Amino acid sequence: MQKKVGLWKNIFGTLAFCNRHKALFLSTAIFLQMATLIGKEVLRSLFQLILVLSDLPSIDQYNFRYFFSNPENLALALLFALIFAFFFFIEVFTLVQVIFAAREGKQISYRQILLHSFTRLRDLSFANFPLFLLYILCTVPVSGILLHSSLMSSFQVPDFITEELEKTAIGSLSVFLISIFFIYINLRMIYTVPLMGMKNQKFRLSLKESFRYTKKGCLRLLFTISVFEFLLGILSNGLLLLMVFLFTFLDPSGQIKILHFLLYLIFRFIRFFFVVLSKIGVLSLLVNTLPDENLPGESHFVTTRKYGKWSVFAALLLMIGYGISSLFDFLGSDVNT
């Protein structure tokens, strides 16, 4: 059962917590941006390779059975799932452990997180791997609601499924009811991620504990998360509006391209930073409601050392690369319009 915590105390305490440790969370945002970009590119390239080797332009309702009837395709699909799990673990352990690093006033060791994420892949064996795949499949239909992975934004329910169902009124109602069902299932599984990051236990045990903790109090938990996200959305949109007013003041005619690009870059980074804050905040809300026996002792991912010159150099290099990537996206959108 969830630990009783005052609703508004939990919400505003989490907002103050995010504001107090925004510098640490900024480094986390940079690290996760790098991991997400690399993860998406690796998964995209592997998926394209799978299609080439299968001699298929895409996977749809007509070739779905043919694709999975081939043992080689099935092996490549499993490899795809393992690589996804690796980057999923990186995000999970980073988001959870940065909360405890902030509470202890220390830094977080990203090297230890990478090593631990790789070693935890061995946990996905026998019953754990099918359960992990089922967990991901249940998350895809409602990706972006409650707690989700950045990698999940690249996945969605195939259009041919929803389009076929929504052709009739009964089908549209069915889609709505199915969405409600998946939101409920995701709410019951919501403690799986924080428990995975806090405990060195197999995936199925974290999933089982999550269902036990959410037997009661689901509506209260949903309301708490919704209010927190609403308040965080007000802050992020207010900051974006402030940037718009500032750049409008600097360039009333809207003719200076460099200012257009800077505003575009700031928009992208603020959006990503607040997405990371949203995840950390929701996880912090969840951790606050877990029984005390789940809280870890000394974390292996926390370090007292300050980030060295190579870490600073890597962060600056990533920010430069992110700026260049944003520049190409901006120029591409400008050409298309």
N, C-alpha and C positions, 0 to 999 in steps of 0.2 A: 504493500500500500504506500502511496505517496506521503512524504512528510508534509505536515501542515505548515504553510508559510503564508503570512499576510499577502493578499493579492497585490495591493498597491505598493506595499513595502518591497515586494519582490520585483515589480516592474520598474519603479523609480530607482531602486537600489541597483538594478542591472544597467539602467541608462547612465547612472553616475559612475558605475564600474567601467563601462565602455568609454566614457569621457575621460576618466582618470588615467586610463592606460592606452590612450589612442596612439601614442608613439610606438608601443610594442605591437599593437594591432596593425599599425601601418607596415611594419616589417613583415608581419604575418601575411598581409595582403599582397606584398611584393613577392614573397616566397610562393604563395598559392597561385598567384598570377603566372609565375614561371612554370610551376608544376602543371597547372591547367592547360596552358598553351602547349607544352611538350606532350602532355597526355592526349589532348585532342588531336594533335598532329600525328602522333604515333598510331592512335586508333583509326584515324581517317586513312592513313597510308596502308595500314594492314587490311582495312575493309576493302579498299580499292584493289589490293593485291588478291584478296579472296575472290572478288568478282572476276578479275582477269583470269585467274587459274581455273575458275568455274566456267569461264566463257559465257558469262551472263552480264547484261547491261545494268541490271538491278535485281532486287529480290521483291517479288510481288505475289499476288494471290495465285498467279498462274504457274510460277516455278518454285513456290515455297517448298512443296513436298520433294520435288526433284533435288533441290539444293541440299536438304538435310538427309536425303537417302544415300548421299555419297559419303563414305567414311572419311575421305580426305577433307572434305568441306566441314564435316563435323569436328574433326581434330583442329582445324584452323579456327572454327568458331569458339572452341574451348580455350584455345590460346588467346583469342580476343578477350574472352571473359576473364582470364587470369591477369592479363595486362590491365584491363579495366579495374580489377580488384586491387592491384598494386597501387594505382593512382588514387583509388577510392580510400584505401587505408592511409595513404599519405595525408589526404585531406582530413580524414577522421581524427587521426592522432595529433595532427597539427592544431586543429580547432579546439579539441578537448584539452590538450596539454598546455596550450597558451593561456587558458583560463587559470590553471593552477600556478603557472609561472608568474602571471600578473598578481595573483593573490599573495605569492611569496616575495614579490618585488624583485624577481630575477629574470634572466633572459632564457630563451628556449633554444635547445640544441637541435637544429634542423638536420645535422648529420646523423644523430641518433634516431631521429624519426624516419629517415630514409632507410637506415639499416633495419630498424624494427619492422617497418612496413614490408620489407622483402622477406624477413624471416617469418612473419605472420601468415604468408601465403600457404605455408605448410598446414595451417589449421583448416584450410578449405579442402578437406578430404572426406570421402565417404558421404555421410549425411549432411555435412556442413556445406558442401559446394552446391548441391541442388537447392538447399534452403536459401543460400546467398543469391542464387539466380532467381528464385521465386520472390525474394525480397526486392530485388531490382525491378523485376517485372511488375510488381505491385506498386512500385514507386513511380514508374514511367507515366501511367495515365494521369497522375495528379502532380507531375513534376512542377516545382515552383511553389507548391502549397506546403505549409508546415516546414519540415526539415528536409533538405535535399542536397545533393552533390552538384558542384559546378559542372561536372562531366555530364550530368543528366540532362542539361539543357540541349545537348546534341542529339538526344534521343526523343522520339515521340511515337505515339500510336500511329501506325500506317493510315494514310488518308483513305485508302479503299475500304477500311473497316468502318470508320466513322461515317463516311459518305454513304455507304450502303445502308447503315442503320438509320440515318437521319432522313431517309427518303419518305418515311411515313411518320404520322403523329405518334403512333405507338413506339416506333423506333427511336424517335427523339426523346420520348419519356424514358425509354429503356437506357439510353445514353446518360440521361440525368441521374437516374437511380443507380446505375453502375458507378458513376462518378462519386456519388454520396457514399456508396459502399467502400470504394477504394480510399476515400478520405478517412472513413472510420477505421479501416485496416491500418492505414498509415499512422493514425493517432494511437492505435494499440501498439504499433511497432516503434513509437517515437523514442523510447529510451534505449533502443538497441545500439544506436551510434554512440551516445555518451558512455554506455556501459562497456562497449568495445574499447573505447579510448582510455577508460579508467582501470579496467581489469584485464589481466592476462589470461583470458578464458576463450573458449571456442565460440564461434558465431552463434550456434544454436542455443547455447546457454544464455547469452545476452538477449537473444530473441525471446526465449522462454521467460526470463525475468521481466522483460518489458511488458509482456502480456499480463504478468502477475501484478505489476505495479499500476496498470491502467484498468484494473477491474472496476474501480470507482474513480470519480473525479475527472472523467474525460472532458465533460462540458466546461468545467472550471478551468482546466488546463488549456483548452481551445480558446476560451475567452481571454485568458492571460496572454497567450501568444499573439492573439489578434490585436489586443490593445497595445502591446509592445511594438508590434510591426506598424501599427497605425501612427504611433507617436514618432517612431524612427523615420517613417515615410514623410511626416510633416517636416522633420529636421532636414532630411536630404533634399526634399523639394524646395524648402526655403533657401537652402544654400545654393541650389541650382538657379533659382529665381534671382538671387543676389548677384550671381555671376552674370546672368543675362542683363540685368540693369547696369552693372558695371561696364560690360563691353558695349552696351548700347550707348552709354555716356561717352565712352572713348571713341566710338565710331558710329555716330548717328546715321550716316548715310549707308553704312554696311558695305563699303567698297574695299576695305583693307583685308586682303585675303589672309594675311598672317594672323590677324586677330580672330578670323573665322576658325582657322586651324587650332589656335590656342584654346578657344572656347570649346571646340569639339574634343580636344584632348582632355581638358578639365572635366567635361561632361562624362567622358568614358571612365576616367579614373575615379571620380566621385561616385559614380554608379557602382563600379566594382568594389570600392572601399566600403560603401554602405551595405553591399551584399554580404561582404565578409563580416562586417559589424553585426548584421542581422543574424547570421549563422552563429557567431560567438555569443550574441545576446540570448538567442533562443536556447543554445546549449547551456548557458549560464543559468537561465530560468529553470531548465530541466535538472541541472546538477543541484540547485538549491532545494528542489523538492524530493531528491533521492534520500533514502535513509542513510544515516551517518556511516553505517558499516560498509557502504559502497565507496566511500571516499578513500583515495589511495594515501599511502604514507609518503615516503620520499620518492619523488618522481625521477626516473632515469633520464628524462628529456630536459630537465631544468639544469642550467649551469649558472655559476656565479661570475663566469668570465664575461667581459664585455666583448662585443663583436670586434674582431681584428680588422686590419687594413684590407685583407683579401675579401672579407665579408662585405665591407663597405664598397670595395671596388666592384664586386659581383652585383650588388644592389644597384649601383650607378649604371653599370653596363646593361642590366636588365631594364632600367628605366629608359635608357637611351634606345634600346631595342624596341621597347614598348612605344616610344615616341615615333620611331621610324615606321613601325607597323601601322600606327594610327595615321601617320602622314600618307602612306600608300592607300589606306582605306578612305581617307578624306579626299585624296585626289581622284580615286576611282569613283566615289559617289558624285564628285563634282563633274566628272566626264559624263557619267550616266544621265545627269540632269541637264 
